[in-house]
Amino acid sequence: IDVAFKSLVGTEKNKHLLKGLLENVFKKEILDITYDNTEKIGDTVESRRASFDVVCKSSNGPDFIVECEVRAQYFFAERALFYTSRDIASQAPKGEWDYNYRPVYFLGLVDFELPDTIGKTSGHVQSYSLRNDDNGAPMTDRIRYVFMEVEPFDKPFEECTCFEEKFLYFMKNLPTFADKPDRS
């Protein structure tokens, strides 16, 4: 899935596909995407390597961390929280700070079925944000998480009804395509 993701949306010539995916998943208009440092290493030798496949910055504000996981992870939600926390903290200048950081959105493409412990619903695309437990009002709109399960996705293309489902279909089946699929 890592290789498929990089070949499908990880290049300048295909960034329109990534733009379309992020706009559909996060329901935000994206004016432009730039490819930034695509790999970040843990703080210590003992810490595991944290690989961010693509960091996208739109010209209208939000930063997007696009993460691709290829192995099962018991604490996947916590890992996503850790990555976004680091990205937020890295925006702090030395000295005084007003905490007016740019939003960080996390897209996790996973090659395994997410555990039920993260409170997932039916379907292969899960969306999370920080909300009030009593009335559902957002605490902030500056952090969002979307997890997409590639491996368990099993719909045939003819039954895919939205952009996200078509993307999951292509991600899962990309290695089997003889020719590059069209843009539809």
C-alpha positions in Angstrom: 0.0 0.0 0.0 2.9 2.4 0.7 4.3 1.9 -2.8 0.8 2.2 -4.3 0.1 5.4 -2.4 3.3 7.0 -3.4 2.9 6.2 -7.1 -0.8 7.2 -7.1 -0.7 10.5 -5.2 2.9 11.1 -4.1 4.3 12.9 -7.1 3.9 16.4 -8.6 2.3 15.0 -11.8 -0.4 13.2 -9.8 -1.0 15.8 -7.1 -4.4 16.5 -8.5 -5.4 13.1 -7.3 -4.2 13.9 -3.8 -6.0 17.3 -3.9 -9.2 15.6 -4.9 -8.9 13.0 -2.1 -8.2 15.6 0.6 -11.0 17.9 -0.6 -13.4 15.0 -0.5 -12.3 13.6 2.8 -11.9 16.8 4.7 -14.6 18.8 2.9 -12.2 21.8 2.4 -11.3 23.6 -0.7 -7.6 23.3 -1.4 -5.9 25.9 -3.6 -2.5 24.2 -3.8 -0.5 21.4 -2.4 3.3 21.3 -1.9 5.3 18.3 -1.0 7.3 18.9 2.1 9.8 16.8 4.2 8.3 13.4 3.7 10.2 11.6 6.5 10.5 12.4 10.2 12.6 10.4 12.6 11.9 9.8 16.3 13.7 11.7 19.1 15.8 8.8 20.3 17.6 5.9 18.8 15.2 3.6 20.6 12.1 5.3 19.3 10.5 3.8 16.2 10.8 5.7 13.0 7.8 7.9 12.2 7.4 8.1 8.4 5.1 10.8 7.0 4.6 10.0 3.4 3.4 13.4 2.4 2.9 16.7 4.3 0.6 18.9 2.3 0.1 22.6 3.0 -2.7 24.3 1.3 -2.3 28.0 0.3 -5.5 28.8 2.3 -4.2 27.6 5.7 -4.6 24.0 6.8 -1.7 21.6 7.0 -2.4 18.0 6.2 -0.3 15.0 7.4 -0.9 12.2 5.0 0.3 9.0 6.7 0.4 5.5 5.2 0.5 2.5 7.5 1.2 -1.0 6.3 1.1 -3.1 9.5 -1.4 -3.6 12.2 -1.0 -1.2 15.1 -2.9 -1.8 18.4 -2.7 1.9 19.4 -3.2 3.4 15.9 -5.5 6.2 17.2 -3.0 7.1 19.8 -0.2 7.0 17.2 -2.2 9.4 15.1 -2.7 11.7 18.1 1.1 11.6 18.7 1.9 12.5 15.1 -0.5 15.5 15.0 0.6 16.7 18.5 4.2 16.8 17.3 3.2 18.7 14.1 1.3 21.3 16.2 4.2 21.6 18.7 6.7 22.1 15.9 4.9 25.2 14.9 5.7 27.0 18.2 8.4 29.7 17.8 11.0 30.1 20.5 9.8 32.5 23.2 6.2 33.8 23.5 3.5 32.1 21.5 -0.2 32.9 21.1 -1.1 29.2 20.2 -2.7 30.4 17.0 -1.3 27.4 15.1 -2.3 26.3 11.6 -4.8 23.4 11.6 -3.5 19.9 11.3 -5.5 17.1 9.6 -4.4 13.5 9.6 -5.3 11.0 6.9 -4.4 7.4 7.8 -4.5 4.9 5.0 -4.3 1.6 6.8 -3.7 -1.9 5.3 -5.5 -3.6 8.1 -8.9 -3.5 9.8 -9.0 -0.9 12.5 -9.8 -2.2 16.0 -13.3 -1.7 17.4 -11.6 0.0 20.4 -11.4 3.3 18.5 -15.2 3.5 18.4 -15.5 3.0 14.7 -18.8 2.7 12.8 -19.6 0.6 9.8 -17.8 1.4 6.6 -14.2 1.7 5.7 -13.8 5.5 6.2 -13.9 6.8 9.8 -13.8 10.5 10.6 -13.0 12.0 14.0 -12.8 15.5 15.6 -12.7 17.0 19.0 -16.3 17.6 20.3 -18.2 18.3 23.5 -19.5 15.0 24.9 -22.8 16.5 25.9 -24.0 18.5 22.9 -21.6 17.5 20.1 -20.4 21.1 19.6 -16.8 21.3 18.2 -14.1 22.2 20.7 -11.9 23.2 17.8 -11.8 22.8 14.0 -8.0 22.8 14.0 -7.5 19.0 14.3 -9.3 16.2 12.4 -8.6 12.6 11.8 -9.8 10.4 9.0 -8.8 6.7 8.8 -9.4 4.7 5.6 -9.2 0.9 5.6 -7.8 -0.3 2.4 -7.3 -4.1 3.0 -10.8 -5.0 4.1 -12.4 -2.9 1.3 -14.0 -5.4 -1.0 -16.5 -3.6 -3.2 -16.3 -4.1 -7.0 -15.7 -0.8 -8.8 -19.2 -0.8 -10.3 -20.6 -0.5 -6.8 -18.4 2.4 -5.6 -20.6 5.4 -5.2 -18.3 8.1 -3.9 -14.7 9.4 -4.4 -13.5 7.7 -1.2 -14.7 4.3 -2.3 -13.2 4.7 -5.7 -9.9 5.7 -4.1 -10.0 2.7 -1.8 -10.7 0.4 -4.8 -7.8 1.8 -6.7 -5.4 1.6 -3.7 -6.3 -2.0 -3.1 -6.2 -3.0 -6.8 -3.4 -0.8 -8.2 -0.8 -3.6 -8.4 -3.2 -5.6 -10.6 -3.8 -2.9 -13.2 -2.1 -3.4 -16.6 -2.9 0.2 -17.6 -3.2 3.5 -15.7 -6.8 4.0 -14.8 -8.6 7.1 -16.2 -9.5 10.1 -14.1 -13.2 9.2 -13.5 
